[in-house]
Amino acid sequence: MNEVKTAKEAIKVAKDFLDEILPIYLITKIISQNGLWYIEINAAGIKFSVEIDKNTGEVLEYSQLSKKE
């Protein structure tokens, strides 16, 4: 993978990853910090997080942040 320099590039990486596992979702937040992109997603009322390495573009972590509201 390639270096991910912009939020737009990070969203593309996240979408490529998420399209394989979630049928419908909404990206609600993106933060650049400490060499990582942190992206929050809402899917049917459940919040998820994706962490992407800025240098490699690799998805390092995907986790559920909250249960359905």
C-alpha atoms as a printed R data frame, in Angstrom:
   type eleno elety resid chain resno       x      y      z
1  ATOM     1    CA   MET     A     1   0.000  0.000  0.000
2  ATOM     2    CA   ASN     A     2   0.995  3.634 -0.295
3  ATOM     3    CA   GLU     A     3   1.431  6.533  2.081
4  ATOM     4    CA   VAL     A     4  -1.879  8.164  3.038
5  ATOM     5    CA   LYS     A     5  -1.293 11.930  3.230
6  ATOM     6    CA   THR     A     6  -4.790 13.426  3.120
7  ATOM     7    CA   ALA     A     7  -8.158 12.834  4.766
8  ATOM     8    CA   LYS     A     8  -9.605 12.118  1.314
9  ATOM     9    CA   GLU     A     9  -7.073  9.326  0.781
10 ATOM    10    CA   ALA     A    10  -7.774  7.927  4.268
11 ATOM    11    CA   ILE     A    11 -11.511  7.877  3.552
12 ATOM    12    CA   LYS     A    12 -10.871  5.937  0.334
13 ATOM    13    CA   VAL     A    13  -8.823  3.324  2.227
14 ATOM    14    CA   ALA     A    14 -11.542  3.067  4.883
15 ATOM    15    CA   LYS     A    15 -14.296  2.732  2.259
16 ATOM    16    CA   ASP     A    16 -12.403  0.014  0.387
17 ATOM    17    CA   PHE     A    17 -12.130 -1.883  3.676
18 ATOM    18    CA   LEU     A    18 -15.661 -1.206  4.951
19 ATOM    19    CA   ASP     A    19 -17.434 -2.038  1.681
20 ATOM    20    CA   GLU     A    20 -16.364 -5.662  2.216
21 ATOM    21    CA   ILE     A    21 -17.995 -5.968  5.664
22 ATOM    22    CA   LEU     A    22 -20.768 -3.390  6.068
23 ATOM    23    CA   PRO     A    23 -23.614 -2.933  3.579
24 ATOM    24    CA   ILE     A    24 -24.537  0.601  4.734
25 ATOM    25    CA   TYR     A    25 -22.501  3.001  6.852
26 ATOM    26    CA   LEU     A    26 -21.739  6.681  7.384
27 ATOM    27    CA   ILE     A    27 -18.284  8.081  8.147
28 ATOM    28    CA   THR     A    28 -18.839 10.554 10.984
29 ATOM    29    CA   LYS     A    29 -15.354 11.632 12.050
30 ATOM    30    CA   ILE     A    30 -11.755 11.540 10.831
31 ATOM    31    CA   ILE     A    31  -8.735 12.524 12.898
32 ATOM    32    CA   SER     A    32  -5.037 12.566 12.030
33 ATOM    33    CA   GLN     A    33  -2.829 11.919 15.045
34 ATOM    34    CA   ASN     A    34   0.480 10.203 15.894
35 ATOM    35    CA   GLY     A    35   1.067  8.760 12.436
36 ATOM    36    CA   LEU     A    36  -2.441  7.308 12.206
37 ATOM    37    CA   TRP     A    37  -5.797  8.165 10.709
38 ATOM    38    CA   TYR     A    38  -8.686  7.492 13.123
39 ATOM    39    CA   ILE     A    39 -12.031  7.139 11.379
40 ATOM    40    CA   GLU     A    40 -15.371  6.749 13.149
41 ATOM    41    CA   ILE     A    41 -18.293  5.082 11.405
42 ATOM    42    CA   ASN     A    42 -21.990  4.755 12.187
43 ATOM    43    CA   ALA     A    43 -23.742  1.672 10.832
44 ATOM    44    CA   ALA     A    44 -27.389  1.174 11.833
45 ATOM    45    CA   GLY     A    45 -26.869  3.057 15.092
46 ATOM    46    CA   ILE     A    46 -23.687  1.182 16.042
47 ATOM    47    CA   LYS     A    47 -20.396  3.091 16.145
48 ATOM    48    CA   PHE     A    48 -17.195  1.555 14.785
49 ATOM    49    CA   SER     A    49 -13.609  2.753 14.505
50 ATOM    50    CA   VAL     A    50 -10.967  2.122 11.854
51 ATOM    51    CA   GLU     A    51  -7.282  2.968 12.373
52 ATOM    52    CA   ILE     A    52  -5.082  3.418  9.315
53 ATOM    53    CA   ASP     A    53  -1.289  3.728  9.304
54 ATOM    54    CA   LYS     A    54  -0.350  6.955  7.460
55 ATOM    55    CA   ASN     A    55   2.954  5.551  6.188
56 ATOM    56    CA   THR     A    56   1.681  2.272  4.749
57 ATOM    57    CA   GLY     A    57  -2.063  2.801  4.232
58 ATOM    58    CA   GLU     A    58  -2.689 -0.447  6.111
59 ATOM    59    CA   VAL     A    59  -5.824 -0.861  8.233
60 ATOM    60    CA   LEU     A    60  -4.361 -1.636 11.657
61 ATOM    61    CA   GLU     A    61  -7.533 -1.979 13.679
62 ATOM    62    CA   TYR     A    62 -11.274 -2.232 13.237
63 ATOM    63    CA   SER     A    63 -13.424 -2.224 16.357
64 ATOM    64    CA   GLN     A    64 -16.923 -1.602 17.655
65 ATOM    65    CA   LEU     A    65 -17.148  1.481 19.891
66 ATOM    66    CA   SER     A    66 -20.758  1.245 21.033
67 ATOM    67    CA   LYS     A    67 -23.859 -0.902 20.907
68 ATOM    68    CA   LYS     A    68 -26.983  0.061 19.018
69 ATOM    69    CA   GLU     A    69 -28.673  3.080 20.581
